[in-house]
Amino acid sequence: MTAALVGPVKRVTLWVRDLERSLAVYRDALGLQVLEQKDLEGPAIAALVGLERARMRIVHLGDGHATFGWVGLYEVSATAPRPLASLPTDVRFPAYGQATVVFETAAMATLVERLQRTPGVTFVTLPTEYIKREATAAMPAGRYSEAIFTDPDGMPVSLLGYAPI
């Protein structure tokens, strides 16, 4: 087997309409820690997103000790020559080309309860349990539970629980 030319996923960037509303999900309900906050603008920042002008409010969240596996919330405003486009809000899950952010948890019931009270969150699937009978190098055999919801911008997010059998 050849070595990968890239490391683990550094960050998943979510382009959000309302940073505070998204923080209510990722920071407040899921409990991710704010690792970095910054406001950026200027020609180089705009060029990163293919625009002539843009302002970005950025919050990176994750485990306080991890240097990878972050969630980046990016709110873009003051754009030119065009505003950021929005994906259709009626996209059904799953759809080809659609991504899902997956978090492991040992606190499924607590998170589901918090998220059900969080504005903008819609559950696609409440916790559903299944048995994985054969272990692989990537994941052990066990009893898995998964719940899937969409965040305020329609991004599918999965909570994955595990218990040995």
C-alpha positions as CSV (number, residue, x, y, z in Angstrom):
1,M,0.0,0.0,0.0
2,T,1.3,3.4,-0.9
3,A,1.4,6.3,1.6
4,A,-1.3,9.0,1.2
5,L,-0.1,12.3,-0.2
6,V,-2.4,14.2,2.2
7,G,-3.0,13.9,5.9
8,P,-6.2,13.6,7.8
9,V,-8.9,16.1,7.0
10,K,-7.8,19.4,8.5
11,R,-11.2,21.1,8.3
12,V,-14.6,21.0,6.8
13,T,-15.6,24.4,5.7
14,L,-19.3,25.2,5.8
15,W,-20.5,28.4,4.0
16,V,-23.2,29.8,6.3
17,R,-25.8,32.5,5.8
18,D,-25.9,33.5,9.5
19,L,-22.9,32.7,11.7
20,E,-24.7,33.2,15.0
21,R,-27.5,30.7,14.0
22,S,-24.8,28.2,12.9
23,L,-22.9,28.7,16.2
24,A,-26.1,27.8,18.0
25,V,-25.8,24.3,16.4
26,Y,-22.1,23.6,16.3
27,R,-20.9,25.4,19.5
28,D,-24.0,25.5,21.7
29,A,-25.8,22.2,20.9
30,L,-23.0,19.9,19.8
31,G,-20.5,21.4,22.2
32,L,-17.6,22.1,19.8
33,Q,-15.0,24.5,21.2
34,V,-14.2,27.8,19.4
35,L,-10.6,27.4,18.4
36,E,-10.3,30.6,16.4
37,Q,-12.4,33.6,15.3
38,K,-11.4,36.2,12.8
39,D,-12.8,38.8,10.4
40,L,-11.0,39.1,7.1
41,E,-11.4,41.2,3.9
42,G,-9.3,42.5,1.1
43,P,-8.3,41.5,-2.5
44,A,-6.6,38.2,-1.4
45,I,-9.6,37.0,0.6
46,A,-12.0,37.9,-2.2
47,A,-9.8,36.1,-4.7
48,L,-10.0,32.9,-2.6
49,V,-13.7,32.7,-3.3
50,G,-13.5,34.0,-6.9
51,L,-14.8,37.5,-6.2
52,E,-13.5,41.0,-6.5
53,R,-14.6,42.1,-3.0
54,A,-15.7,40.1,0.0
55,R,-15.7,40.1,3.8
56,M,-15.5,36.9,5.8
57,R,-16.4,36.2,9.4
58,I,-14.8,32.9,10.3
59,V,-15.0,30.7,13.3
60,H,-13.1,27.4,13.5
61,L,-14.4,24.8,16.0
62,G,-13.3,21.5,17.2
63,D,-11.8,19.6,20.1
64,G,-9.6,21.9,22.0
65,H,-6.6,19.6,21.6
66,A,-6.9,18.6,17.9
67,T,-5.0,20.2,15.0
68,F,-7.3,18.5,12.5
69,G,-11.0,17.5,12.2
70,W,-12.2,21.1,12.6
71,V,-15.5,22.6,11.4
72,G,-15.1,26.0,9.9
73,L,-18.1,28.3,9.7
74,Y,-17.6,30.9,7.0
75,E,-20.1,33.8,6.6
76,V,-19.3,35.8,3.5
77,S,-20.7,39.4,3.0
78,A,-20.0,42.6,1.2
79,T,-19.4,40.8,-2.1
80,A,-18.8,42.1,-5.6
81,P,-19.6,41.6,-8.4
82,R,-22.2,39.2,-7.2
83,P,-23.7,37.9,-3.9
84,L,-23.0,34.3,-2.8
85,A,-25.5,31.9,-4.3
86,S,-27.7,29.7,-2.2
87,L,-28.3,26.0,-2.7
88,P,-31.9,25.0,-3.2
89,T,-33.6,24.5,0.1
90,D,-35.7,21.6,-1.1
91,V,-32.9,19.2,-1.8
92,R,-33.8,15.8,-0.4
93,F,-31.3,13.7,1.5
94,P,-29.3,11.9,0.2
95,A,-28.4,13.4,-3.1
96,Y,-25.4,12.8,-5.4
97,G,-22.7,15.3,-4.7
98,Q,-24.1,16.1,-1.3
99,A,-21.7,15.8,1.7
100,T,-22.6,14.9,5.3
101,V,-20.5,15.9,8.3
102,V,-20.3,13.0,10.7
103,F,-19.5,13.3,14.5
104,E,-18.9,10.4,16.8
105,T,-20.8,10.7,20.1
106,A,-21.4,8.8,23.4
107,A,-24.1,11.3,24.3
108,M,-26.7,10.6,21.5
109,A,-29.9,11.2,23.6
110,T,-28.5,14.5,25.1
111,L,-27.5,15.8,21.7
112,V,-30.8,14.9,20.0
113,E,-32.7,16.6,22.8
114,R,-30.6,19.8,22.5
115,L,-30.8,19.8,18.7
116,Q,-34.6,19.4,18.7
117,R,-34.8,22.7,20.6
118,T,-32.3,24.5,18.3
119,P,-33.8,26.8,15.7
120,G,-33.1,25.8,12.1
121,V,-32.4,22.1,12.8
122,T,-34.5,19.5,11.1
123,F,-34.1,15.8,11.8
124,V,-34.0,13.5,8.7
125,T,-33.6,10.4,10.9
126,L,-33.9,10.1,14.7
127,P,-31.5,7.6,16.3
128,T,-31.6,4.4,14.4
129,E,-29.7,1.3,15.6
130,Y,-28.0,-1.3,13.5
131,I,-25.6,-4.1,14.2
132,K,-22.2,-4.4,12.4
133,R,-21.2,-8.0,12.9
134,E,-17.8,-8.1,11.3
135,A,-14.9,-5.9,12.5
136,T,-12.7,-4.1,9.9
137,A,-9.4,-2.3,10.4
138,A,-11.4,1.0,10.2
139,M,-14.4,0.2,12.4
140,P,-15.0,-2.5,15.1
141,A,-18.0,-4.8,15.1
142,G,-20.7,-3.5,17.4
143,R,-24.0,-1.8,17.9
144,Y,-24.2,1.5,16.0
145,S,-26.8,4.2,16.3
146,E,-27.1,7.1,13.9
147,A,-29.2,10.2,13.7
148,I,-29.1,12.6,10.8
149,F,-30.3,16.2,10.8
150,T,-29.8,19.3,8.7
151,D,-28.3,22.5,10.0
152,P,-29.8,26.0,9.3
153,D,-28.2,26.0,5.8
154,G,-29.4,22.5,4.9
155,M,-26.1,20.7,5.5
156,P,-26.7,17.1,6.5
157,V,-25.0,16.2,9.8
158,S,-24.8,12.7,11.3
159,L,-24.3,11.7,14.9
160,L,-22.8,8.3,15.2
161,G,-22.9,6.3,18.4
162,Y,-21.2,3.0,19.2
163,A,-21.4,0.2,21.8
164,P,-19.7,-3.2,21.7
165,I,-21.7,-6.3,21.3
